Amino acid sequence: MTQIRQLAAIMFTDIVGYTTLMGRDSAKALELVRLSKKIQKPLVEKHHGQWLKEMGDGALAKFGTALDAVNCAVDIQKAAGAEFDGELRIGIHLGDVTVVDSDVYGDGVNVASRLESITDPGGIFISDAIEKAIRGQFKIETYYLGEKQLKNVDYGVHTYALQGGDLPTPTQSSLSKSLSQTSKEGGTSRIKLKMGFFATTALAVILAMLYFFAHLPNLEQQVPGDDFASKERSIAVLPFVNMSPDPDNEYFSDGMTQELCNRLSKIQNLRLISRLACLRFKGSSLSPMEIAKELGVEYLIDGSVRKFGDEVRINAQLIVAATGFELASYDFEGNLEGVLEAQDRAALGIAEKLQLDLDAEEVKAVWKRYTDNTQAYNAYLKGWMLLESLHSDTQPSSSKLDAAKQHFEEALAQDSSYVLAYTGLSMVESVNYFFGYQKEYDRLERAENLAQQALNIDDKLPEGHMALAEFFAYSGRHEEAIKSYRISLDGKPENPIAWCHLSYSCRNTDPIDLDGAEYAARMAIKQQPTYIWSHVNLGSTLGLKEQFAEAIETYQYCIELSPNWQYPYLTTGTIHLTLGDYDLAMDMFRRAYEISDDPEINVRMSFVHAEQGEKQLALAELEEAFNAGYSYFDLIESSPHYHSLRNDDEFRALVYKFRNQETH
């Protein structure tokens, strides 16, 4: 593995609106990705750049000079305007990077990526390092947007938009961001435009007026204006705080958060961050403004729940993220029967405050309930919160599964038409089978029947298609699983678990779909950065794509998330073994062995010894694995790591001995 540190111009590109299009028309979305590469890659090579990799709809390229990168970006946007049924965003930064084989890492890559994420559709944003490097050498003008605070970048980045030709004029949102993120020189924004005296004077007057009005004590600035109604809003519901005297009522406060999310998810022009993505902020000391910046949303809902017996008190606030201003508050106090209606009214009240015009179908969807039986509803919440927590476990607990199953069955005993309880019970049966707790095949049959019962009640229910997808995936029917996951995500795109499991199925279908697997895993990580299984799926996919450096980096993050789980050590060691880094491989396998007595680890250590010509050590580890119940004899006999032992009498006798024991 070769590592080189160098100064390079890094260019990131992506397709505007790709995620939404993927949900509506996956075939068209994938065709856009293909066409995007067809346009971009030859132009990168024409301008002496190196095409490094694709990440879903995004692409990464490296150039030796800033001028080559900028000329390439302009040509890409020109070609896209003529040939592409969509829009691209491009960000470019000049900085130090570490080149590992055909991949790059470092702060320079991160800055370019973050610049691209804030670029206007069809535009090109560059850092001040690029602007200085091309100054006087480039015909297209630059437009200074201010000092940007980019995500995961510890310093402000002076940012420019390329202007002229067919490139777009920076949008009002770009300008307002630059005005609010002012330079420290004189307290006003340093907007640079190559224009005549009159335009410069006019701009100075505008800036002076903006500065004056910005300092007026007018709270109306924090309330949506008249031009607000046509825009999409973004919002996150933070985990409601459990104020109940009984800590066991945590399930209820989590359930109230989930219910409000379910209602808000029915509103089309409201981008809702998944509840799972917000869980990491539970009990956080960060301010609402800091959390909103992390999540990339304009509004937050924060609240608390107090439950004592059947009496419930709920308080929630709608907060403008940029200022912390409380736009509205919602209070409920009463018994369980009134909770569901209170959730409906809160969701519609939030839509009204954000000036979202709901049509009749959206209002009907918000008001739609799957049960009016409060006992069934309460039992379902208990079951769902348990099931949801199991998704984050590296080894789901059989006792938790049993408890979740009991709650779902109780919900159905109270209301036999409660469709969500059918979906929960279906998923419990699938997980029970997959993890081997109850391996009877009739578990899978029951999982399918329950999912179908749910869809018979509501054939558009995202949770119903998710349950059916889980059955297909755990049955090994991955092509059918992929279809069902996609239908579920069409109805509920903010579902990191569905994206994660879609990635797994894409990786196990025939023919294998590694691009689809990588895209789905990255979507899952984007929606819930700390969900370990998404990183596992991404690491596995990158390993299969032979992008080993990034795969190792991904598994290293898994180790940080779960240091007492053997799997990421095992997979990292296997990559090092593939690369011939035997010392690193053995170190990882030994760390895995300190955690687990899984015989697979002995087999991997045996591989290393065999590759290093240490025959007796290799045979000793293999025998220990066989004694512990390892029985994949065909894999052992065909493994390329045993090429030096395949005709060895001791090796063949050992395999024959245990294979013979297995058959008898």
Number of C-alpha atoms within 10 A of each C-alpha: 9 7 12 10 13 13 14 22 27 30 32 26 28 24 21 19 14 23 16 13 16 17 17 16 12 16 10 14 21 18 11 20 19 12 15 26 16 11 18 22 17 15 19 23 14 12 19 16 22 17 21 13 14 18 13 21 22 22 22 20 24 26 23 17 19 24 19 18 26 28 15 23 27 19 17 23 23 16 15 19 16 9 12 15 12 16 19 25 23 30 27 32 32 28 20 18 22 18 17 16 13 14 19 25 15 13 17 21 25 20 26 25 25 20 28 26 20 18 23 22 21 21 24 30 31 29 23 18 17 23 27 10 14 16 12 9 8 13 11 14 19 21 21 24 24 26 24 22 17 18 17 11 13 9 11 13 19 19 24 25 24 22 19 13 11 12 19 15 15 21 11 9 11 16 16 12 15 22 20 15 18 18 18 10 8 8 10 18 21 18 18 14 14 10 9 8 9 9 12 14 11 11 14 13 12 12 16 13 11 13 16 10 12 12 8 9 8 9 8 8 12 16 14 14 11 8 8 13 15 11 12 12 19 17 24 25 25 30 24 26 19 21 17 19 10 12 9 9 19 20 18 21 23 22 21 22 23 22 18 20 21 20 22 26 23 22 22 15 17 17 18 23 24 23 24 22 23 19 17 15 14 11 11 10 9 10 11 23 20 14 19 23 15 12 20 15 20 18 26 24 23 19 22 21 23 22 22 13 11 10 14 19 18 23 16 19 19 23 23 23 23 15 13 17 17 16 16 14 16 17 13 16 16 14 15 19 15 15 19 19 14 18 24 21 16 20 24 21 15 19 18 13 13 21 18 20 15 17 10 8 11 18 17 12 16 21 18 12 13 14 18 14 14 19 17 22 25 18 20 28 26 22 28 24 17 19 23 14 13 19 15 15 13 13 10 17 15 16 9 16 22 16 17 26 24 17 24 29 21 20 28 21 13 17 19 14 16 23 23 24 29 28 28 28 27 31 28 27 27 26 25 22 21 18 14 10 14 16 15 11 10 12 20 25 15 17 28 24 16 24 28 20 18 27 21 13 13 15 12 15 19 23 26 30 26 28 32 29 31 33 31 24 25 18 17 14 16 23 17 16 28 23 16 25 27 23 22 25 23 19 18 20 24 23 22 26 22 27 26 29 25 31 29 29 30 24 23 18 18 10 9 12 16 21 20 19 27 28 24 26 30 23 23 29 22 16 23 25 17 19 23 23 21 30 25 22 27 29 29 24 26 21 19 13 13 13 16 25 20 18 25 23 13 21 24 18 18 23 18 11 14 15 15 15 17 23 22 26 26 24 23 26 29 25 20 20 21 15 12 15 15 21 13 15 25 23 16 22 27 19 17 24 19 10 14 15 13 16 21 20 26 24 23 25 29 27 28 26 22 20 20 14 14 13 18 14 16 24 21 17 20 26 21 15 21 23 12 14 14 17 16 11 15 10 9 16 16 11 12 13 20 22 13 13 19 16 10 12 9 14 19 13 11 15 19 13 11 18 16 9 8 12 6 6
